[in-house]
């Protein structure tokens, strides 16, 4: 997402507010972009900086090819300063250095922009120093703070910023983003459905244990469909040895639930919603032998199993009971 038009597809409200301010030349002196990872905070901060400096802006959209736009993209614009955490925090010295930079006249204009990434990581001294900077706004200085956690910021800092709350990405947007990063469609769809936060979904791509979880869930389903007499042995020896704690067991049950939701999607003619798209033929075959009523009963049984796990019922017993219910 490199243009306002593109980011409007995922952040329509914030984009409209900002582009209207740009068009009317009514920009605030400080902005706070609040949102989860992957929601477009840094992209929007870059676009806002370009919109301030670009000399060829048209209909609110910077040209992206002029000298100013190119240098902002590369991080080399002399009047655009970005602060990122030094280690685990943003330190007072970083804010002091920023203030010193801003005492100088702009190298190419009187306009200056500073962007603070992970602003909630400022130390108390750094936050107090920034507050003094915000309390004496220069009309030609624009502050852009980025955060995932507004509660980590001083109330006095928040009150001096125009807050732009970015909405979380939905599963379809996450799936599309993952695909643009080179992740196969089948994996992208599953990761996005399983972890509806972009960074969490990305991590699944490198998670070998999750790949094993996916494999063992499919294996259990195949054994159920085959009417195997070794199901309970499979649960005791393979399933329980793979899931060593309660959280991991919940992951297995969540994947199992996604699979049977796919079976239900087949029953109600919503194949476009299927998550396990690479197993679509298997899911279709299951739907032929597992009625809508049976599928509903299995989904309820999985939810009950999750509840029992939370209640500290012995996990092996929970899984044995679940597989017996699913066999009926």
N, C-alpha and C positions, 0 to 999 in steps of 0.2 A: 504494500500500500504506500504509494509515493505521492499521491495527489489528494486534494480535498475530496474530489469526486469519488475516488476509490475508498477512502476511509469513511465516507458517508454511508457506505454499504454496511458497515459494522457499528458505526457511532453516529447515527443520523442527527440526534438532538444536539450533541456537543458540537458537531461540525457545523450545523446550521447557525448555532449561536455565535461561533467564532467567525465564520465567514460573513455574517451580518455585521459584526463589530468591525471587521476589516473594511468592508464596503462603505461603512458610514464613518470610518476613521474615528471610532469610539473605543479603541482598545484600552483595557484596564492597565494599571502599572504593574499588577502582579496576578499570576494565575496559579491555581493548584489543580493539577490533573490527578485525580484519584481513581484508581482502578486496579484490577488484578493484572498479573503478568500476561503479556500478550494482547492486551486490550487496545494498544496503540498509543500509549502515553508518549513514548520517545518519538514516534513518527509524527504525532501531532505537534510536539514541541518544535521539531525541525521545520515542519510546514509553517508554523506560526512565525518562526524566525525568518524563514524565506519570505513570507508575506510582508514582513516589516521592511526588509532590505531590498527586495526585488524591484528593479526599475521598470520592468516590463509586465507588471501584473495585469491580468485581464479577467474580468468577471470574478474577481476574488481569488483567482488561481495564479500562483507565481509561475514564471516561465520554466524554471528548473534547469535552464541552460546558460543563463548569463553568468558573469564572473561571480557575483554575490551568491547566487544559488548553488553554483558548483562548489565554492569554497565552504559554504555551510554544510553541504552534503558530506564533504570530505573532513569536516571538523577543523578547517584551517582559516576560518574567517576571523580577522583580527578583532572584531567588535562583538563576537559571539563567544561567550565563555561557558564552558560546561564543567561542573564539579561532580565528581563521583566519589564514593566512599574510599578513604585511604585505609585499606584493610577492612575492618568491620564497622568503621564509623567515619563520619565527616567531622573533621576537627576544626577547632577555632582558628588555627593558623590558615586553613584553606579559605575561610570566610574573610579573614583579615587581608590575605593576599588579593582576594576578589575585590574588596573595597578599595585597595590601593590601585588596582588596575583601573577602576572606575573613576578615580580622581583625574586620570589623564583624559585629554580630549580624544574623541574618537579618531582613529587613524584616517578614515575615509568619510565619516559623517559624524554628527553629534549623537546618533542613535546607538544604544548599546543594549544587548540582551544577555542575560545569564540564565542558565538552566541547571537546576540542582536535582540530580538523579538520586532516588532513594532518600528523599529529604527527611524521612522519619528517623534516619540513622545519624542525624546531627547530634553531637554531644550537647549537653546543657549549655556550655559556654558558647559553642558554635551557634546554637539556636538563638541565644540572647544577643549575640553579635549581629546575626542576620535581622533580628527584630528591629534593632536600631536603624539598620539599612532600610527596612521596609517602612519605618515610621517617618522617614524623610524622603518620600518618593520624588524622583526627578522625572519630569514628564517624558523625557527621551530615554528613560531606562525601563526595560520590561523584564520582570522576574518571572520565571516559569519553574515551579516546583513540581516534582513528580513523586508520587507515593502510592504504596499499596495499603498503607495504614494511616489514615488521618489522625487516629487517636494517639499516634506516636509523636504528633506535632503539638507545639504550644497553642493553646486557644487563641492567644494574641496574634500568632502568625496566621492561623486559619482565618481569623476575622479580617485580616488585611488583604486577603486574596480573593479573587473571583474563583469560586470552586466549580470545577467541571467534573462531574461524577460520570465516569465511563461505565457503561453497562457491561456485564460479563458476556463473553462470547457464547453463542449456543453451539450445540454439537455439530451442526452443519458447517458453521464458520470455522470451528476447530478442525474438522475433517479437511476442509478445503485448504486451510493453512498448512496442515501436515503434508498434504499431497504436494503443495508447492515447494516443500522442503525435501522432496524426493522419497517420501514414505508411500508405499504401495496403497492403492485404494482400499483393499480389504483390511489391511492393518490400520490405516488412518480412521476408517469408520469404527472399528472396534475400539481403538484407543480413545477416540472422541466420546463414544457412548459410555465407556467404562470410567473415564476420568475427565469430567467436563471442565477442566482447567487446562489451559494450553500447555503450561510447563509440566504439569503432572502427566499429561498425555504424551508429551515428548519423551519423558523419562521411560515410559513403557517400551519405547522402541529399542532401548538399550538394556532392558531388564530381562536377563536370561531366566530368572525364576518365574516371571510372568509368562514367558513363552512355554515353560514347563507346565504351569497351571492351565494354560489354554489347551495344551496337549492332553493332560490327564482328564480334563473335563470332557473333551470330545471322546476320549477312550471310555469313560463311564457311560456316556450316552450310547455309544456303539454297543457296549455290553448289555445295556438295558434293552436295546432294540433286538439284539440277538437272543435275548432270554437266557443269558449265560447263567450256569449254576455256580459260577465262581465269583459272583458279585460281592458277597460278604467278605470273601478272602481278599478280593481286590481292595475293598474299603480298608480292611485291617492292615494289609501289607503295603499297599502303594499309595492310596489316597491319604491315609493318616500320616505316613512317613513324609509325604511332600508338604503337608500343612502342619507346621510345627507350633503355630500359635493361633490364637483366636482371630486376629486380624487377617492372617493368611487364609484361614478357613472361610471367613466372610467373603474374601475375594473369589474363592472357588464357587461358593454358593451364588454370588452375584453373577458370575459368568454363566452358571447353570440357569439362572433366572433369565438372563438375556437370550439364551438359546430357546427356552420355551416361550418367551415373548415372540420370538421369530416364528415359532410354530403357530402361535395365535394370529400373527400378522398374515400368515398363509391362509388360515381359516376365514379371515374377514376380508380377504382380497386386498391387502395392503403390502404386497411384496416389496414395494419401493422403500418400505421402512425397515426391512430386514437388516440386521447388523452383521451376522455371520454370512456375508455374501459369497464367500468362497465355499461354503457348505450348503448352499441353497438347495441342491438336489437331495441331500440327506434330510434336510428340514422338510422338504416337500413329501418325501417318503414317510417320515414320522407322522406328518399331518394326516396321511391316509389311514393310519392305524390308531392314531390318538385323536379322539373327537375333541370338539371345542370344550365340551364339559370336562373331559379327562384332562385337557391342557390347563383349564382353569383350576382344577383340583390339584394338579402338580405345582402350579405357581403358588397356590395357598400353602401347600405342604413345604415348599422351599422357604417361604416367609416365616412359617412356624418354626422351621429348623433354625433360621437365623435368630429368632426370638429365644429359642432354647439355649443356643450357644451363648447369648448375652446373659442368660440366667444361670450360666455355669453348669448346665447339664453336661454329663460326660460326652465329649465330642464324638467318640467312636459310636456310642449308643445313638446319638442324634443322627449320624449318617446312616447307620444300619436301618433305623426306623424309616428314614427318608427314602432310601433305595427300595425298601419293601413296599412303601406306599406308591412309589413311581412304577413298580413292576405290575401293580394290579390292573 
